[in-house]
Amino acid sequence: MSKSLKLFLGIFYLIVLFIFLYLIFSYIDITRLDDFLYYKDLQTNLEKSISNNLFLNLFLFFLFCLIWVTLLGFGSPLLLISGILFGKWIGTFISVLSISIGALSLYLIATFFFKDYLNDLLEKRFSKHIRLFQKNEFYYFFIFRLVGGLGIPFGLQNILPVVFNMKKFNYFFASLLGFIPIFFIWNTIGSGLDKYIKQADSFSLINLITSKEIYLPIFMFIIAMVVSAIIKKKVFSATN
């Protein structure tokens, strides 16, 4: 990778991050962050803004997620935000679609510009996983996404298939389908936070945790982690 390309990508990433942070902090009064009533006002204003311009806000969120993931951004905060802004169903849909396309974009960029470099960097480190994926790339990559990428950082998950030249169709749909369960849980938690803020008069951690909008998706998350660990052990045991 040339120095000029590194510089361009780094500057572009910082510009996107700066714009995002500027928009956030220009909308938020940081002097009132310890005031729960402020969050209720903020939630009300966000709800009005989203309902008045739903498709525009969906498009803007989609575009930001796509760029963020393409630039190696992590995904979990986006899932909570999409649940808060759009609810668990629409939030799940838009986050799954945008992050899947963003991951595919990163994969294509990595394949085009950095394939040889990534082969040298990752092939030995993940040789056992690579051999397993090559047996049935769609199935194993789907399971890989389903169990959270075996603890591998999200950005690295998205470029790992470069080393076994995964087909674009298989990459996209294995990601899309594998993301759905855990993305739905995260969006449900975000939606639950939104409902709690809307209904509560003051903040209480105990009331928040015992709210069914929160403890049910957390329970689902725990079950998903247990199931993922079982699947991980059974399917990827050959890699140990």
N, C-alpha and C positions, 0 to 999 in steps of 0.2 A: 504494500500500500504506500503510495507516494506521500510525501510530507504535505503537499498542497491539498490532497484529498483528505488527509487526516485533519488538517486545519479547517477545511470547508465543513466537514461533518461536525467537528467540535463546535465551530461557531454557530452552525445551524441549530444544533442541539441546545446550545446556551440561549439562543434567541427564542426558540420555542418555549423553553423553560421559563425565561424571563417574562415573556408575554403571559404565560399561564399564571405565574406568581403575581404579576402586576394586576391582572384581572381579578384574582382572588382577593388580594389585599386592598384593592381600590373599592371593592364591594363590602369588605368586612371592616368594622370598627374594632381595632385590636384593643382599645381601651375598655371595651365592654365584654371581653372574652370570659370574664368570671361572673357574668350576669345571665342567668338562665332565661330571663324574660327576653333578652336580646336574641337568643337562639329561636325563641318562638316567633318574634317579629321577622327574623331572617327567614325562617321556614315559611311563614305566610307570604312574604314577598316572593320567595322562590317559587312557591306553588302557583301564585298568580302569573308570574312571568312564564313559567313552563306551560301552563294551560292556555295562555294567550298566544303563544308561539311554539306549540309542541313540535311541529315538524322542523322548524328552523333550529330549535334547541337540540333535537335529536341529530340533525345533520352536523351541527357544530361539535356535539359530543363525539359523534362518530369520527369526524375529521381529526379531532384532538387525540382520541384513542389510537387511531391508525398511525398518526405521526409519532406519538409517544412510544408505542410499542416498536415501531420501525427503528427508533433511535435508542433501543435497548432499555426502555423504561420498564419498571415492574408493574404488575397488574392489579394486585389486591386493593389498593386505594380506589382505583377506578371502579371496581365492582361495588364497593360501599357507596360511592358517589352516585353511580347509575341507579342503585336501589333507592337512595334518598330522593333523587330527582324525578325518576320515572316509575317507581314502584317495582315490585319483584318480577312481574311478567314482561313488561316492556323493557325494563332495565336489563333483565337477563338476555332478551333478544338482541338489544343494541350492543351490549358489551360482548356477547359471544361473537356476533358478526364482525364488529369493528376490531376486536383483538385478534380474531382469526385472520382477518385480512392484513392487519398490521404485522402479525407474525409471518405470514406468507411473503409480504413485501420485504421484511428483513431477510428472510431465507433467500429470496431471489437476489437481493443486493449482495449478500454474503457469498452466494454461489458465483455471481458474475465477477466480483472484484477480489475476493479473498479465498477462493477455493483451495489453491495450493498452500497458502499460509495456514488455513484451518486444518487441512489434512495433516500437515506437519505438527501442528499444535495439539490436535485432539485424537488423532487416529490411535496412538499407543495408549493414551490415557483411558479411552473408552472402547478399546478393541473388543472386549467381550460383549458389550451392549451392541456394538456395530454388527458383529456377526449374528447376533440374535435378530436384530431388525432386518437384516438382509434375507432372512428366511421368509418373512411375510411382513413387508414394511408397513402396510396399512394396519394390520391387526396389532402388531407390537407397538407401533407409534400411537395408536388409539389408546391402548392400555397404558402406555407411558404418560400420555396426557391425563388419562382418567385418574391415575394414582399420584398426580401432582409432579410428574417429572423426576421421580426418584430422589427428590431433594436437591436436584441440580438447579442453580439460579435460572430464573425465567428467561432472561436474555440468552443464556447459553443453551437452554432447551430449544430455543427457536432456530439456532444455527447449527446444532449438532447434526441434523440430517444431511448437511452439506457433505459430510465425509462418506456417506454411503449413497449419495446422488439420488435421493428420494424423489419420486415423481411429484410434480406440483399438485396434481389432482388428489393424490393420496395424502399429501401433507396437509392440504387445506381441510379436507373433509374428516380426516382422522383428528385434527385439532378441533374443528367445529363440534363434532359429536363428543369428543372426550372432555371438552371444557364444560358442557352443559350442566352436569350435576353439581359440581363445586361452585360454578358461577351462579347458579340458581340459589344456592345456600347463602353465598355472600350477598347477593342482591336482596334476599329475604331479610337478612340482618340489617342491611341499609334501610329497607322499607320499614322494618320494625323500629329503628331509631327515629325515623321520620314520624311515625305514628305516636311514639312515646313523647316526643317533643311537642307534638300537636295537642296531646291530651293532658299532659302533666302540668301542674301549676308551679312546681319547684323540682329541682333535681334531687333524686335519691338513687344511689347506686344499687341499693337492695331492690327498690321498686323497679328499676330498669332491668336488672337481671331476672327478677321473678315475673316480669311481663311476658305473656305467652308469645308476643311478637318477637321477643329476644331469645327466651330460653328454648323455644321449640327449634328454631334454626341452629342454635348452638348445639342442641342435642343431636340434630341431624348432622352437623359438622363432625361431632365426635364419632357418630356411627360411620360416617363417610371415611374418616381417618382409619378406623378399625378395619373396615372393609378394604380400604386401599392397602393397608399393611398386609392383609391376608393375600390379596391379589398379587401384590408386589413379591411376596415370598414365594408364591406358587409359580407365577409366570416368569419371574426374573431370577429364580433360584439358580438357573444355569449360568448366571453371570457371576456368581459368588465363588 
